[in-house]
Amino acid sequence: MNNHFTKQNQIIRVLFGCGGTGGHIFPAIALAQEFKTLGNEVMFIGNKGGMEEHIVQEEGFPFRAIKVQKLYRKFNPANLLFPFRLASSSLNSRKIIRDFNPDAVICTGGFVSGPVGLASIMLKIPLYLHESNSFPGITTKFLAPHSRITFTVYDKTADYLKKARIKKVGVPLAKKKEQVTLSSLTEIGLNPEKKVILVTGGSQGSQAINSALAETIPHILKRDWQLIWQTGKQGFNEYYNKYSQLSGIYIFDFSPLLSSFYQFATLAITRAGAITLAELEANAVPAILIPLPTASANHQYFNAKEQEEKGVAILLPQSELNADRLLNSIDKILNNYDSYKNKLESLPPNSATQDIIQAILKDLRKE
């Protein structure tokens, strides 16, 4: 244990290992923001050229790059290099950790966490994990028995991590940049008095969702509903040219305003990534969840299934997605809207960031 953490109010150093997807990166960003606000020092390790490199540096946090390779579940020739890349990235992580001399290492899942977590175990630095998904990934399963605390979001996650010390919290949500907010629907040409369906297929968009939605548009507009529709880049021009002139539709490929659209949505049609689900809950928006079928270990399906069991969403597998099923699901939510809304509003407020930090600080003080 480092000697610069001896009193409750002294500065500590926290190193984060994260990368691969937004669901792994943004919870780490949220925690780092709060640790820094409290006057502590933070640093990130991530994959060279990964999306985390740009995101972390844009947030102003120190970033050190390693070269990590994903382990594919199905046979892939690249897997032959995995042991060598894991060994070299673990050694590089170990050197970075020694140089930074952290009091704690926090890994938020994904393959980038593997070598960082391994290095912290070898150096006997307290390791903490956060798993955003219902079904934990390979890395979390491997590291969890060696972590001081593994923070989870869903009840069922503990079933897969029998040897770990589990604390259920939520998904830490990063603070928004204040300049990218929407104050009224009129700013995007919509009527504040009418129902709004928010449709998003993730940052890349979803052709499957877009295609099914396009078939429902005449029915949606006939019912006097409105659409905020994020198409993604692929297919944007086609849909924009066809539908953007219709009253009641705001269509875009991607927008920094996306996270502020949740507060205006009556219901949403989305994927089932961890950050999206946390945003839906934070804004009490019932949703039709269409899990990304290619997500690692099908984790989005398990996320969506738990949300449906909580009574806050409908699970609609992509294999069953069509215009009729989509409209029926919309009707089901609207016909039982009070039930969905009440269950969402009865959920405890998201205090995951503060809960995790306080648990870590309390645990470190036991040393």
NULO-402519 format. One record per residue (C-alpha): residue in three letters; x, y, z. Coordinates in steps of 0.5 Angstrom, whole numbers, plus 500, padded with zeros to 3 digits. Each point is the difference from the previous one (the first is absolute). Layout:
ALAXYZ
...
//
This chain:
MET500500500
ASN503507498
ASN502504506
HIS496507497
PHE493497502
THR500500508
LYS495505502
GLN493501498
ASN501507496
GLN506498497
ILE501499492
ILE500494497
ARG502497493
VAL495496496
LEU502496494
PHE494498495
GLY501494495
CYS494501495
GLY499500492
GLY496496494
THR493503501
GLY497506503
GLY497495505
HIS507499503
ILE502507499
PHE495505502
PRO499497507
ALA508501501
ILE499507498
ALA495501505
LEU504498506
ALA506503498
GLN496507499
GLU498499507
PHE506498503
LYS504506497
THR494504503
LEU502498506
GLY507502499
ASN503493498
GLU505498495
VAL498496494
MET503496494
PHE497496495
ILE503494496
GLY497498494
ASN501497493
LYS504503495
GLY495503494
GLY494498504
MET494505501
GLU502500507
GLU507504498
HIS496506497
ILE494500505
VAL505500506
GLN504505498
GLU494505498
GLU498499507
GLY507503502
PHE503494504
PRO507497499
PHE500494495
ARG505494499
ALA499496494
ILE501492500
LYS499495494
VAL495495502
GLN496495496
LYS493498501
LEU499492501
TYR495498495
ARG495494503
LYS500497493
PHE506498497
ASN504505497
PRO507500497
ALA501506504
ASN499496507
LEU507497498
LEU503507502
PHE496501506
PRO505497506
PHE506504497
ARG496506500
LEU497499507
ALA507499502
SER503506497
SER494504502
SER500498507
LEU508502501
ASN498507497
SER495501505
ARG504497505
LYS505506498
ILE495505500
ILE497498506
ARG507500504
ASP501507497
PHE493503502
ASN501497507
PRO492499501
ASP496499506
ALA495496496
VAL499497493
ILE492500498
CYS499496494
THR493501496
GLY500494496
GLY502498493
PHE506497497
VAL504506502
SER499499507
GLY503493500
PRO508502500
VAL499506504
GLY496496505
LEU505494500
ALA506505501
SER496503506
ILE500493503
MET507499499
LEU502506503
LYS495499506
ILE496507499
PRO493500502
LEU496498494
TYR493502499
LEU495498494
HIS493503498
GLU496495495
SER495504496
ASN496494497
SER496495503
PHE504494497
PRO508502502
GLY505499494
ILE506495501
THR505506502
THR495501506
LYS499493502
PHE507499500
LEU502506504
ALA494500505
PRO503495505
HIS506504501
SER497507501
ARG498503506
ILE493502498
THR497499493
PHE494505499
THR494497496
VAL494503498
TYR495494499
ASP498495505
LYS502494496
THR507502499
ALA502497506
ASP498493498
TYR506500495
LEU505503505
LYS499495506
LYS507501503
ALA500508499
ARG498505506
ILE494503496
LYS497507502
LYS494502495
VAL500507498
GLY498503493
VAL503503494
PRO504506502
LEU498506495
ALA505505498
LYS498507500
LYS498503494
LYS503506497
GLU495506501
GLN501503493
VAL497494497
THR492500503
LEU493501497
SER496504504
SER493499495
LEU498496495
THR498506496
GLU508501499
ILE499494495
GLY494501497
LEU495496504
ASN494501504
PRO501500508
GLU493498501
LYS500493496
LYS503493502
VAL507499498
ILE503494498
LEU508500500
VAL503495496
THR508498500
GLY504494498
GLY506502504
SER506505497
GLN500496493
GLY493500499
SER496493499
GLN498498493
ALA495495503
ILE496505504
ASN500505495
SER497496495
ALA495497504
LEU498507503
ALA500503493
GLU494495498
THR496503507
ILE501507498
PRO493501496
HIS497497507
ILE504504505
LEU498507496
LYS493498499
ARG500499508
ASP503507501
TRP506498503
GLN507503499
LEU507497498
ILE507501502
TRP503496496
GLN508498500
THR501496494
GLY508500500
LYS504502494
GLN499494496
GLY493501497
PHE499507503
ASN500503493
GLU494495497
TYR496501507
TYR501508500
ASN498501493
LYS494496501
TYR497502506
SER504507503
GLN494504496
LEU495497504
SER497503506
GLY501497507
ILE507497498
TYR507502502
ILE505495497
PHE508501500
ASP506495500
PHE503502507
SER499506504
PRO504502507
LEU493502502
LEU498492500
SER500499508
SER496507501
PHE494497495
TYR499494505
GLN496506505
PHE495501494
ALA499493498
THR493497502
LEU503493498
ALA506498497
ILE502494495
THR508499501
ARG505494501
ALA502498507
GLY506502501
ALA502502508
ILE501507499
THR493501496
LEU496496505
ALA503505505
GLU498506496
LEU493497499
GLU499498508
ALA503507502
ASN495504496
ALA494495501
VAL499498493
PRO497493498
ALA503497494
ILE500494495
LEU506497501
ILE503497493
PRO507497503
LEU506500495
PRO500492498
THR508501499
ALA501503507
SER506496503
ALA497494504
ASN493502498
HIS500505506
GLN495505497
TYR495494500
PHE501499507
ASN500507502
ALA493501496
LYS497494504
GLU502503507
GLN496506498
GLU494497497
GLU500496507
LYS500506504
GLY494503496
VAL504506497
ALA501497492
ILE498495495
LEU505496497
LEU499499493
PRO505495497
GLN503503493
SER498493497
GLU493502501
LEU500507498
ASN495502495
ALA495506499
ASP495496504
ARG503498506
LEU503507500
LEU493504500
ASN497494505
SER506502505
ILE499507499
ASP492499502
LYS502495506
ILE504506503
LEU495505499
ASN494496502
ASN504499507
TYR504506500
ASP498502507
SER503493502
TYR507501497
LYS501507502
ASN498498507
LYS505495500
LEU505504497
GLU499506505
SER500495506
LEU507498498
PRO505503505
PRO504506497
ASN507498497
SER505502505
ALA505494497
THR506505499
GLN499503508
ASP499493502
ILE506496497
ILE505506502
GLN498500507
ALA500492500
ILE507500497
LEU502506505
LYS497496506
ASP504494498
LEU507503499
ARG499503507
LYS500493503
GLU507499498
//
